[in-house]
Amino acid sequence: MNRLARRCAGLLLSTLCVPLAASAAISQPTHEFTLDNGLKVVVREDHRAPVVVSQLWYKVGSSYETPGQTGLSHALEHMMFKGSRKLGPGEASRILRDLGAEENAFTSDDYTAYYQVLSRDRLAVAFELEADRLASLKLPADEFAREIEVIKEERRLRTDDKPTSLAYERFKAMAYPASGYHTPTIGWMSDLDHMQVEELRHWYQSWYVPNNATLVVVGDVSPNEVKTLAQRYFGAIPRRDVPPAKIPFELAEPGERRTVQHVQTQLPSLLMGFNVPGLATAKDPRDVHALRLISALLDGGYSARLPTRLERGEELVAGASASYDAFARGDSLFVLSATPNVQTGKTLEQVEAGIWRLLDELKHTPPSTEELQRVRAQVIAGLVYERDSITSQATTIGQLETVGLSWKLMDQDLADLEAVTPADIQRAAQTYFSRSRLSVAHILPKQAAPEGAQP
């Protein structure tokens, strides 16, 4: 593509982005209130279809856990479907299924959440079922004995027998030396082997209380009807004190850390991570939004720098990516990954040097206004498209609230991205892409044992 064509393409993206940003900036009517027992409720109106999503978020996840007791949050998520005062194991799911509802749950480092997507006139059913297990989960020992084996098999399938996942789990444990983010959400296998149902009962009693939860409702509803239903089904559940939860701050500059891992894979790969703040811990939010745009600048599609320079230009990598979670409860990690182009004989050391060249270029030379605008347009367009979904809207609200931020940031996010300048990009690169913040993993194929060798 010649210079004029590139400029025209950039102008086209910028022009397209203006109405998208303007449309997203017109926020949906959103309301919040708190019941007397401390349950926070956020309602976002979206009347395009007679559908509603209900999500209940708890401020507890694997970053809250301690050595020897990992995996409790995820295991409790499984057990929340195993019966309560009113219903036996699996009955709540059958009721929702018969109503044509979608339901599930998820656990992360920072939260555990349960959701239902259903017809707006069935919202009371979702509230009644969710309130019932919040107030009276049974946790039968026989169900736990069966379910912990399911969880262990899930760990085997998703981590232990999946080389890339296993390597990333080990990398993450090294990259977070001081905070609970080094704990895998599913837990270490040794802790799963020794977990007792009494530990889950204590975890449930400690964290599953209305004053440690946020109820998010998005869809074809009014705030008054949601408030009435929330009071009816959740209002009588008593509040209780919850344990203190320290923010998972990380060492700002832990020093360079390296590991070599041999796993069952055919190709070598590289992981590089820099300890950086998230939006909840950053002194200057502009740094966080700059890092978000750097991630897209490096890995934001065909014209991004990683594929343009290292993949198609130098033929150094067969593939590369960049990722950054700005919305953690504590400090975060800026991660780059790559696979060497083995067909051209490239090594992990050469790939690592190539990535450093791109990072050093950002430190020394800010991106052009045109490149930054193109990247920003892509990011904003993606956010606008994503938030067309009521489930995505609810999840964004729930995540923000549960990590200690506010749902209101959702409606100013695009303006925050628009405010980032090329100088902000350069300053963030200079501040955070240093070897004192760096973790590196070289992931190599495990060598086959010589014929006749003893295992």
N, C-alpha and C positions, 0 to 999 in steps of 0.2 A: 504494500500500500504506500503510495507516495505521500509527501508531506501535506499537500492540499487535501487529499482524501482523508488522512488521519485527523486533520483539523476539523473537517466537515463532520466526521463521525463523532468527534468529541462534542461539537456544538449540538448535534442532533440529540445525543444522550442528555446533555444539559437541558435542552429545551423540553424533552420528554419528561425530565425529572421535575420540572417546575409544577405542572398540574398534579403530578403524583404527590409531591410533598405538600402542596396546598390542600389536596383532598384529605391526606392523612392528618394534617394539622387541625382539621375540623373534628375534634374529638367527639366520640359518642358520649351522651349524657351518662355520667358515672356518679354514684352516690356511695357514701360509706357511713356506717354507724356501728356502735358497739353495744352488745347486750350487757345487762348488769353483771353477768358471770364472766365477763371479759372476752367473749367471743367477738372478734371483729368480722364484720360482713361488708363486702364490697360488691355493689350491683352495677353492672354496665348494660345499658339498654341497647339492643340491636333488634329492630322489629322487622327485618327483611323476611323472616320465615318463622312459623309457630314452633320454634325449637329453642331449647335452653340447655346450657351446660352448667352443671353444679360441681364445684371442686372444693374439697376440704383439705387444707394444707396444715401440717404440723411442723413446728420448728424443732425438728430432730432428724439427724441423718448420721452417716458414718463419721463425720468430723466431730461429733459429740461423744464418740465411743472412746474407750480406754484400752490399752494393751491387755490382752487376755480376754476381752469381751467384745471383740469385733464381730460385725454382722448382725447385731441385735436389731437394728432399725429395719433392715431388709427382712429378717426372719419374722418380725412382728407384722410387717406388711402382709406377708403370706398368711399369717394366723388371723388377720382381721376378717378373713372370709370363712372362718371355721366355726362360726356359731356364737350367738349372744343369748341374752335372756329370752327374747321372743322367738328366735329362729335357730334351727340347727345348721350344721355345716353345709355351705353351698346354697341354702334356701334363698338368701337375699339375692344372689346372682340369678337364680331361676326366676324369681319374681320379676326382676328387671328384664331378663331375656324375654319373658312372656309379654312384656309391654313394648318390645321392640327397641329397648334402650341399649346403648353401648356403655360399658363400664370397665374400669380397670384401676390400676394403682401403679405408682412408681416411687422409688427411693433414690436419693442421691447423697452426695457429701453433706448437703445442708438442709434437706427437707424430705418429708414423706407426704405424698398427696394421693387422694382418692377422688375419682371423678365418675360422673354419669352424664351422658348426652341423651336427651329424651324429649318427648313432646311437652310443650309448655304446661299443659293441663295435668301432667304427671309429676310436677316438681315436688309436690307434697310427699309422694312415695319415696323419692330419693332422699329427702330430708329425714323422713321417719326412719328409714333403714340406716342412714349414716349416724343419726343421733343415737340409735339403739346400740350400735357397736361402740360408739364413743363412751356411752354410759355403762355398758354391761357386757363387755367381751368375756367369753367363757374361758378360752385358752385350755381346753381339755388336754391332758397329758398324752392320751392315745393319738389324738390328732397331731400333736406336736411331734411325736415319735415318727409318724409317717412323713410329715411335711419337712422335717429337717433332712431326711434322706433325699427328698425332691430338691431341696436347696443345694445340697452337696453335689447332686448330679448336674444341676444348673451351673454350678461353679466349674465342674469338670468340662462340660460342653462349651461354655462361653469363655473360659479362661485357661484352665490347665491344659486342655487339648487343642487350644487355638493359639499357635505360636505368637502371632502379632499381639494378641490381648495379653498374654503372659509377659511378653517383653515390656509392654507399656505399663503393666502393673508394677513390675520391678523398677522401671525407670521412674515412675511417679513416686514410689517409696523413697528413692534417692533424691529426687528433685524437691521434695518437701521435708527437710530434715527436722523442722521444729513444730509443725502444725499437724492437726488431725487429718489433713488431706493426704497424708501418706498411707492412710488406712483404706483398703479396697472396700467399696460399698457392700459387696456380698460377704466380706469377711475373709480372714485367713482360714484355710481348711482345718488347721489344728484347733482353732477356736470353735468352728462348727462341730468338730468331732466331740468337743467337751461341753457344748452348750446345754443348759438345763432349762426346762420350762419355767422354773421359778425365776430365772434371770429375765425372761420375757415378761412375766407378770410384774416384776419390779420396774422394768423399762416402761411398760404400759401405764402403770400407776404414776410414774414420775413425769411423763411427757404428754400423755394423751388426756389433756384437760382443756376445757374451752378457752381459758385465758392463755393457752399456748398454741392457738389455732386461728386460721383465717378461712372464712367461708367466702368463696368467690362464685358469683352467679352472673352469667352473661347470656343474653338472648332476649326473647320476646316476653319481657316481664316489666313490671313497674316496681319501683323501690318499696312502695307501701305493701304490696302483696308479699314480696320477699320478706320484709320485716315482720309481717304478721305470722308467716309460716316459720321463720327462724325462731321467733319468740315461742311459738306453740311447741315446736319439737326440740329445740336446744335450750330454751330459757331456764328450764328446771334443773339442768345438769350443774352441780355445784363447781365453783372454781376451787383450785388448790394451788398451793405454792409449788413452783417448779425449781429444779436445781439450777444453780448459776451456770450460765453458758458463756464461756470465754470466746471472744472473737479469735478465729484461727489466724493470728498474725504469723508471718514467716520471717526468718532472718533476712534482712534486706540484701546482704551480700555474704552468703555462706561460704564463698570460695568455689573455685572450679572443681566439679566432681565428674568422674568418668567411670564407666563400667563397660565391660565386654561381655555379651551374652551369646551363648551358643544354644540355638533352639531348632526345632524341626521345621526348617524353612529352606526353600531352594535358592533364594536370593538374599544377599546382604542388604541391610538397611540402616539408616541413621536417624537418631532422634536427638534433637537439641532443644533445651528448654531454658528460659530465662525467668527468674523469680521477679515478678512485677506485682503492683497493687491491682485490686479490682476497684470498682466504683465505690464500694462500701468502705474502702480503706485508703483510697488515694488522697493525698493532700490537695492536689489540683485535679479536678475532674477532666480538664482538657487533656491531660496526659493519657487518661483512659480512652477517651474518644479518638485521640491520635493513634493509639495502639490498635484500636479496632480498624481504623482506616489503613494502617500499615499492613495488617493481616490481609486485607483485601487488595492492597497495592501489590503485595507479593504473590497472592494466590486468589485473585478475583476473576478467574476466567481465562480465556485464550490469550488476551493481551496483557495479562499480569506479568510481573518481572520474572518469577520463577520459571514458568513455561517458556516465556519469550527468550530469556537469557540462557538459562542453564539447560533447558530441555531441547528446544529447537535450535538455539544459537550455538552453544558450545557442545551440544550433545553429551553433556556431562551426566545428566540424570535421565532415568526412564520415567520418573514421576517425582513430584515434590509437592508439599502442602504447608500451609501455615494456619494456625488456629489460636484463638484467644477468647477466654470466657471472662467478660467484663463484669458479670453479675453474680459473683460468688459472695458468700458471707464474709470471707476473709481475703487474704492475698491470693493472687492467681499465678498463672504460668503462661508465658508466650511460647508456643511449641512450634518447631519446624521439623518436618520429616522428609526423607528423600530416599530413593533407591538408585544406586549407581547404574549407569548405562554399561552393563557388563559386555555388551556386544562391541563397544568401542574400547573395552579394557579399562574403564574408569574404576577408581578405588574409593573407599569410604573417606580416606584422607583428602583426596582431591575434591570430593563432594563437599566435605566440611569447609575446605578452603574457599570453594566457590560460593557457598552460602555466606561466609564471612565477607567476601567481596561485595555482595549485595548489601549487607548490613552496614559495612563501612561506607559505602557510597551514600546511604541515607544519612549517615552522620556528617559527612563532608559536604554533601550537595542536597538541598531540599528538592522535593519533586516540583515539577513545573505546575503552574496554576491549572493548565489544561489537563495534565495527568491526574492531579488531585480531584478535579471536578468530575472527570470521567469515573474514577473509582468511587467517589462519593455518590454519584448518580446510581451506580450499580447497587451499592449498599442500601440506599434509601428505597430504590425500586423493590429490592428484595424484602425489606421490612414492610412496605406498603402491601405488597402481595400477600405476605405471611399473615398480616393482621386482618385480612379479609375474612378469616376463619374465626368463628366465635370461640372455638377451642383454643386457638392460638392466643386470642385476646385474654382469655381467662388464665391461661398458663403464664403469660407475661405478667399479669397483675399478681398472681399468686407467688411467682418467683420473687418479684421485687419486694413484696410485703414480707415474705418469709426470710429473706436474707438481710432484713433490717433497713431496706430502702422504702420508697413510697410508690404506689401505683401511678402517682401523678407524673413521675419521670417518664412514663410511657408516652405521654402526650407532649413532652418537650424534647424527646429523644432526637427527632429529626433536626430540630433547631440547634441542638448541641453538636450534631455532626456537621451541620452547615457552617458552624463557627470555627471549625478547625482550619488552621492556615498551614501553608508549607513550612513555615518556621516552627510550628508546633510539632509537625512530623519530625523535623530534624532534631529538635530538642528532646523529644521522647526517645528517639534512636540513640542519641548521645548518652542519655541518662540510664537507659535500661539494657542496652545490648553490650554488656561488658562481661569479661571472663569471670569476674568475681560473683556474678549472678548465674553462671552457666552450669548446666548439667548436660552431659553427653553420653549417649549409649550407642555403641557399635554392636549391631545385631548380626550375627554370623550363622550360616548353616552349621548344624551340628555334624561333626565328622562321623562317618560310619566306622564302627569298630573293625579293626583288622580281622580278617578271617581266622577263626580258631582262637581268638582272644577270649578270655574269661570275662563275663559281665561284672 
